[in-house]
Every structure is written in structure tokens, then in C-alpha cells.
Amino acid sequence: MFAIKRALKLNNREATLKAKHAGLRGVVFNMGLSLRTQMYGRVKLSDSNVINELKKVLTNHVKKQPGFAWMNQVSSGVYQKALIDLKDAFNRYRSSKWAHPTFASRRDGQSFTVDSSNPKVVLNAGNTIKIPTVGTFQGH
């Protein structure tokens, strides 16, 4: 497996789409971290169980609230990957490799990763990049 890192040339619509994806990643990560921190010591659940319950809460309750309706416009693979990243952060913390996970901030950079069952990114001739579940973008 390998990764390709490319700079994208975004128009206004694509920049808004990227900001929504990055915002969703931060919101979900922070929500999960907050809930896991509050539950620590009170409830004896593994991190995997907490993440699975959080996915259910996000899908069935949070996304249906009027203030969070924008989450439905974004790929669900983004919040699934954010929760996987949170679980990995707690695994590193428990193995004493890293400090306790901290809240995501916009100052840390706006990025996201899509967790998809079809992870093929198509690089067309020229500068077009097609990312599954997100869209087609122009590269530099």
C-alpha cells in the first residue's frame, strides 16, 4: 500500500466542500474524545465498544438535529475515519507511546481522510484527480 500526496487547485465550491469535510472530522473527533474522557472510570467499556456506540449516536441522533444537518452533505467515510483515528490515539495512549489525545483544532491544519470500501483514487491524464465518495478535483 502507498499514499499519494497532491496539492489541489480548488474553486469556491470545492473549497467549501473541503472545509465541510475537515470540519466534520474535527467535530466528530472532539465529540468522541469528550465522551470517552467523561466515561473514563465510570463505565468499563473498551474503546472499540465506545466507538461503536458513538457511531450509532452520530448516525441516529446527532445528524438528525437541525444544527447538525450539514453533516448529511458530507461523506460518512470521513466521520468513520475520524473515529478510527480516535481509537488509534487511545490505543497509543494505553501502550504508553504517546500522551493523552488532545482536542482537534483548526490551527493544527484543515485536513481529512476518507475511509472507503473502494479506496481507489483515479489520476486521469492531465491534472484531474477523482476521490471516491468526495468528488473530482483539479490538481496543480
C-alpha positions in Angstrom: 0.0 0.0 0.0 1.2 3.5 -0.7 -0.1 7.1 -0.4 -0.1 9.9 -2.9 0.0 13.4 -1.6 -1.1 16.1 -4.1 -1.9 19.7 -3.8 -5.4 20.5 -5.2 -6.4 23.6 -7.1 -9.8 24.3 -5.6 -12.6 26.6 -6.8 -15.1 28.1 -4.3 -17.5 25.1 -4.3 -14.6 22.6 -3.8 -13.0 24.7 -1.1 -16.4 24.8 0.7 -16.7 21.1 0.3 -13.1 20.6 1.7 -13.9 22.8 4.7 -17.1 20.9 5.5 -15.2 17.6 5.4 -12.3 18.9 7.6 -14.9 20.5 9.9 -16.8 17.2 10.3 -13.6 15.4 11.1 -12.8 17.8 13.9 -16.3 17.9 15.3 -16.5 14.1 15.4 -13.0 13.6 16.8 -13.7 16.2 19.6 -17.1 14.8 20.4 -15.7 11.3 20.7 -12.8 12.4 22.8 -15.1 14.4 25.1 -17.5 11.4 25.6 -14.7 8.9 26.1 -13.0 11.2 28.7 -16.2 11.7 30.6 -17.0 8.0 30.6 -13.4 7.0 31.7 -13.5 5.4 35.1 -17.3 5.4 35.3 -18.1 2.8 32.7 -16.0 -0.2 32.0 -16.2 -0.4 28.2 -13.4 -1.0 25.7 -12.5 1.8 23.3 -14.0 -0.3 20.4 -17.4 -0.5 22.2 -17.4 3.2 22.9 -16.6 4.0 19.3 -19.3 1.7 18.0 -21.9 3.3 20.3 -20.7 6.7 19.3 -21.2 5.8 15.6 -24.8 4.8 16.4 -25.4 8.1 18.3 -24.0 10.2 15.4 -26.0 8.4 12.8 -29.3 8.1 14.6 -29.5 11.2 16.7 -26.9 14.0 16.1 -27.1 14.1 12.3 -30.9 14.5 12.6 -30.8 17.6 14.7 -31.3 20.9 12.8 -27.9 22.4 13.9 -26.1 19.4 12.5 -28.0 18.9 9.2 -24.8 19.9 7.3 -23.3 16.6 8.3 -25.6 14.9 5.8 -23.9 16.7 2.9 -20.5 15.2 3.7 -19.3 11.6 3.1 -19.9 9.3 6.0 -16.4 7.8 5.5 -15.0 11.0 7.0 -16.6 10.5 10.4 -15.9 6.8 10.4 -12.2 7.5 9.8 -12.2 10.2 12.5 -13.5 7.6 15.0 -10.9 5.1 13.8 -8.2 7.8 14.4 -9.6 8.4 17.9 -9.5 4.7 18.7 -5.9 4.5 17.5 -5.0 7.6 19.6 -6.3 5.9 22.7 -4.5 2.6 21.8 -1.2 4.6 21.6 -2.0 6.3 24.9 -2.7 3.0 26.7 0.5 1.4 25.4 2.4 4.4 26.9 3.7 5.5 23.5 2.0 8.9 23.4 0.3 11.3 25.8 -3.4 11.5 26.2 -5.2 12.5 23.0 -5.9 16.2 22.7 -8.8 18.1 21.0 -8.5 18.8 17.3 -8.1 22.5 16.4 -8.4 24.5 13.2 -4.9 25.8 14.0 -3.5 22.3 13.5 -4.5 22.4 9.8 -7.6 21.5 7.9 -7.3 18.0 6.6 -9.3 14.8 6.5 -9.0 11.2 5.4 -11.8 9.2 3.7 -12.4 5.7 4.9 -13.9 4.0 1.9 -14.6 0.4 0.9 -13.3 1.4 -2.6 -10.1 3.3 -1.8 -9.1 3.7 -5.5 -8.1 7.3 -6.3 -8.1 7.8 -10.0 -5.4 10.0 -11.5 -6.6 10.9 -15.0 -4.4 12.2 -17.8 -3.7 15.8 -17.1 -4.4 17.2 -13.6 -7.7 15.6 -12.7 -8.0 13.6 -9.5 -11.1 11.6 -8.7 -11.5 10.7 -5.0 -14.3 8.2 -4.3 -17.3 9.5 -2.2 -15.9 13.0 -2.3 -15.6 14.2 -5.9 -13.3 15.2 -8.8 -10.8 17.9 -8.3 -8.1 19.7 -10.4 -4.5 19.3 -9.3 -1.6 21.6 -9.7 
